[in-house]
Amino acid sequence: MLSIVETCKLCGVDAEAYMADVTERIQNDWPASRWDELMPWNWVRRQAMQLSLAA
């Protein structure tokens, strides 16, 4: 957990929001082939992702 928190800090990501979102996505059958998108350096909040899709 500590390494996740520290990696989030280095990437400028809110660790609490990151862990909550990633946990939810994995629980909702996120495809294993796309796990690289869930790494802190690639992670995009769901809200930001929905805004970019709407544009």
DSSP file (Angstrom, degrees, kcal/mol; ACC not computed):
  #  RESIDUE AA STRUCTURE BP1 BP2  ACC     N-H-->O    O-->H-N    N-H-->O    O-->H-N    TCO  KAPPA ALPHA  PHI   PSI    X-CA   Y-CA   Z-CA
    1    1 A M     >        0   0    0      0, 0.0     4,-2.5     0, 0.0     5,-0.2   0.000 360.0 360.0 360.0 -42.3    0.0    0.0    0.0
    2    2 A L  H  >  +     0   0    0      1,-0.2     4,-2.6     2,-0.2     5,-0.2   0.888 360.0  51.9 -62.5 -38.3    2.8    2.4    0.9
    3    3 A S  H  > S+     0   0    0      2,-0.2     4,-2.2     1,-0.2    -1,-0.2   0.866 109.3  50.8 -67.4 -33.3    4.4    2.0   -2.5
    4    4 A I  H  > S+     0   0    0      2,-0.2     4,-2.5     1,-0.2    -2,-0.2   0.935 111.3  48.0 -65.9 -45.5    1.1    2.7   -4.2
    5    5 A V  H  X S+     0   0    0     -4,-2.5     4,-2.2     1,-0.2    -2,-0.2   0.928 113.7  46.7 -60.8 -46.0    0.7    5.9   -2.2
    6    6 A E  H  X S+     0   0    0     -4,-2.6     4,-2.3     2,-0.2    -1,-0.2   0.887 111.6  50.8 -66.4 -38.7    4.2    7.0   -2.9
    7    7 A T  H  X S+     0   0    0     -4,-2.2     4,-1.6     2,-0.2    -1,-0.2   0.904 109.3  51.7 -64.8 -40.3    3.9    6.3   -6.6
    8    8 A C  H  X>S+     0   0    0     -4,-2.5     5,-3.0     2,-0.2     4,-0.6   0.920 108.5  51.4 -60.7 -43.6    0.6    8.3   -6.7
    9    9 A K  H ><5S+     0   0    0     -4,-2.2     3,-1.1     1,-0.2    -2,-0.2   0.928 108.9  50.2 -59.2 -45.3    2.4   11.2   -5.0
   10   10 A L  H 3<5S+     0   0    0     -4,-2.3    -1,-0.2     1,-0.3    -2,-0.2   0.819 113.8  45.8 -62.8 -30.3    5.2   11.1   -7.6
   11   11 A C  H 3<5S-     0   0    0     -4,-1.6    -1,-0.3    -5,-0.2    -2,-0.2   0.442 114.7-114.5 -92.8  -1.1    2.6   11.1  -10.4
   12   12 A G  T <<5 +     0   0    0     -3,-1.1     2,-0.4    -4,-0.6    -3,-0.2   0.832  68.8 141.9  72.5  32.3    0.5   13.9   -8.9
   13   13 A V      < -     0   0    0     -5,-3.0     2,-0.7    -6,-0.1    -1,-0.3  -0.874  61.0-115.2-110.5 138.3   -2.4   11.6   -8.3
   14   14 A D     >  -     0   0    0     -2,-0.4     4,-2.7     1,-0.2     5,-0.2  -0.623  27.7-154.3 -68.9 110.1   -4.8   11.6   -5.3
   15   15 A A  H  > S+     0   0    0     -2,-0.7     4,-2.8     1,-0.2     5,-0.2   0.862  89.0  51.3 -60.5 -39.9   -4.0    8.2   -3.8
   16   16 A E  H  > S+     0   0    0      2,-0.2     4,-2.1     1,-0.2    -1,-0.2   0.933 113.6  43.4 -65.6 -45.4   -7.3    7.8   -2.0
   17   17 A A  H  > S+     0   0    0      2,-0.2     4,-2.5     1,-0.2     5,-0.2   0.901 114.2  52.7 -65.0 -40.7   -9.3    8.5   -5.2
   18   18 A Y  H  X S+     0   0    0     -4,-2.7     4,-2.9     2,-0.2     5,-0.3   0.954 110.9  44.6 -59.6 -52.4   -7.0    6.3   -7.2
   19   19 A M  H  X S+     0   0    0     -4,-2.8     4,-2.2     1,-0.2     5,-0.2   0.885 114.2  49.5 -64.3 -38.4   -7.3    3.3   -5.0
   20   20 A A  H  X S+     0   0    0     -4,-2.1     4,-2.0    -5,-0.2    -1,-0.2   0.933 115.2  43.6 -64.5 -45.2  -11.1    3.7   -4.7
   21   21 A D  H  X S+     0   0    0     -4,-2.5     4,-2.6     2,-0.2    -2,-0.2   0.927 115.0  47.2 -67.5 -45.9  -11.5    4.0   -8.5
   22   22 A V  H  X S+     0   0    0     -4,-2.9     4,-2.5    -5,-0.2     5,-0.2   0.907 111.5  51.6 -65.0 -41.2   -9.1    1.2   -9.4
   23   23 A T  H  X S+     0   0    0     -4,-2.2     4,-2.2    -5,-0.3    -1,-0.2   0.921 111.5  47.8 -59.9 -43.7  -10.7   -1.2   -6.8
   24   24 A E  H  X S+     0   0    0     -4,-2.0     4,-1.6    -5,-0.2    -2,-0.2   0.914 111.2  50.2 -64.1 -43.0  -14.2   -0.4   -8.2
   25   25 A R  H  <>S+     0   0    0     -4,-2.6     5,-1.3     1,-0.2    -2,-0.2   0.912 111.1  48.3 -63.3 -42.0  -13.0   -1.0  -11.8
   26   26 A I  H ><5S+     0   0    0     -4,-2.5     3,-1.4     1,-0.2     4,-0.2   0.909 110.2  52.1 -65.2 -40.8  -11.4   -4.3  -11.0
   27   27 A Q  H 3<5S+     0   0    0     -4,-2.2    -1,-0.2     1,-0.3    -2,-0.2   0.808 104.3  58.3 -63.1 -29.8  -14.6   -5.4   -9.1
   28   28 A N  T 3<5S-     0   0    0     -4,-1.6    -1,-0.3    -5,-0.2    -2,-0.2   0.013 128.3 -95.3 -92.3  28.4  -16.6   -4.5  -12.2
   29   29 A D  T < 5 -     0   0    0     -3,-1.4    -3,-0.2     1,-0.2    -2,-0.2   0.886  49.2-168.8  64.7  45.6  -14.6   -6.9  -14.4
   30   30 A W      < -     0   0    0     -5,-1.3    -1,-0.2    -4,-0.2     2,-0.1  -0.477  36.0-102.8 -59.2 132.0  -12.0   -4.6  -15.9
   31   31 A P    >   -     0   0    0      0, 0.0     3,-2.1     0, 0.0    -1,-0.1  -0.374  18.1-136.8 -65.7 133.9  -10.3   -6.6  -18.6
   32   32 A A  G >  S+     0   0    0      1,-0.3     3,-1.4     2,-0.2     4,-0.2   0.790 102.7  66.8 -59.8 -28.5   -6.8   -7.9  -17.7
   33   33 A S  G 3  S+     0   0    0      1,-0.3    -1,-0.3     2,-0.1     3,-0.2   0.634 103.9  45.7 -68.3 -12.0   -5.6   -6.9  -21.1
   34   34 A R  G X  S+     0   0    0     -3,-2.1     3,-1.6     1,-0.1     4,-0.3   0.144  73.5 112.8-116.7  18.2   -6.1   -3.2  -20.1
   35   35 A W  G X   +     0   0    0     -3,-1.4     3,-1.7     1,-0.3     4,-0.3   0.768  66.3  71.6 -63.5 -24.9   -4.6   -3.3  -16.6
   36   36 A D  G >  S+     0   0    0      1,-0.3     3,-1.0    -4,-0.2    -1,-0.3   0.801  89.7  61.8 -60.8 -26.8   -1.7   -1.0  -17.8
   37   37 A E  G <  S+     0   0    0     -3,-1.6     7,-0.3     1,-0.2    -1,-0.3   0.686  97.5  59.0 -70.3 -17.7   -4.4    1.8  -17.9
   38   38 A L  G <  S+     0   0    0     -3,-1.7    -1,-0.2    -4,-0.3    -2,-0.2   0.464  77.1 111.3 -93.0  -2.3   -4.8    1.4  -14.2
   39   39 A M  S X> S-     0   0    0     -3,-1.0     3,-2.0    -4,-0.3     4,-1.9  -0.455  81.6-115.0 -69.1 146.1   -1.2    2.2  -13.3
   40   40 A P  T 34 S+     0   0    0      0, 0.0    -1,-0.1     0, 0.0    -3,-0.0   0.818 115.6  54.4 -54.7 -33.3   -0.9    5.5  -11.4
   41   41 A W  T 34 S+     0   0    0      1,-0.2    -4,-0.1     3,-0.0    -3,-0.0   0.647 120.2  32.2 -77.4 -13.4    1.2    7.0  -14.3
   42   42 A N  T <4 S+     0   0    0     -3,-2.0    -1,-0.2    -6,-0.2    -5,-0.1   0.510  90.5 123.0-112.4 -11.5   -1.6    6.1  -16.8
   43   43 A W     <  -     0   0    0     -4,-1.9     2,-0.4    -5,-0.1    -5,-0.1  -0.252  37.1-172.5 -64.5 134.8   -4.6    6.5  -14.6
   44   44 A V        -     0   0    0     -7,-0.3     5,-0.1   -26,-0.1    -1,-0.0  -0.997  31.0-111.9-124.6 127.7   -7.4    8.9  -15.7
   45   45 A R     >  -     0   0    0     -2,-0.4     4,-2.4     1,-0.1     5,-0.2  -0.249  24.3-121.4 -57.1 145.8  -10.2    9.6  -13.4
   46   46 A R  H  > S+     0   0    0      1,-0.2     4,-2.4     2,-0.2     5,-0.2   0.873 113.1  55.0 -56.7 -40.0  -13.5    8.2  -14.6
   47   47 A Q  H  > S+     0   0    0      1,-0.2     4,-1.9     2,-0.2    -1,-0.2   0.919 109.7  45.6 -62.1 -44.5  -15.0   11.7  -14.6
   48   48 A A  H  > S+     0   0    0      1,-0.2     4,-2.0     2,-0.2    -1,-0.2   0.870 111.7  53.2 -66.6 -36.0  -12.2   13.1  -16.8
   49   49 A M  H  X S+     0   0    0     -4,-2.4     4,-1.7     1,-0.2    -2,-0.2   0.902 108.5  49.2 -65.8 -40.8  -12.6   10.1  -19.1
   50   50 A Q  H  X S+     0   0    0     -4,-2.4     4,-1.6     1,-0.2    -1,-0.2   0.872 109.4  52.6 -67.3 -36.5  -16.3   10.7  -19.5
   51   51 A L  H  X S+     0   0    0     -4,-1.9     4,-1.1     1,-0.2    -1,-0.2   0.902 109.3  48.6 -65.0 -40.5  -15.7   14.4  -20.3
   52   52 A S  H  < S+     0   0    0     -4,-2.0    -1,-0.2     1,-0.2    -2,-0.2   0.840 110.7  51.0 -70.4 -31.0  -13.2   13.6  -23.0
   53   53 A L  H  < S+     0   0    0     -4,-1.7    -1,-0.2     1,-0.2    -2,-0.2   0.827 108.1  52.9 -72.7 -30.9  -15.6   11.0  -24.5
   54   54 A A  H  <        0   0    0     -4,-1.6    -1,-0.2     1,-0.2    -2,-0.2   0.747 360.0 360.0 -75.4 -23.9  -18.4   13.6  -24.6
   55   55 A A     <        0   0    0     -4,-1.1    -1,-0.2    -5,-0.1    -2,-0.1   0.485 360.0 360.0 -74.7 360.0  -16.3   16.2  -26.4
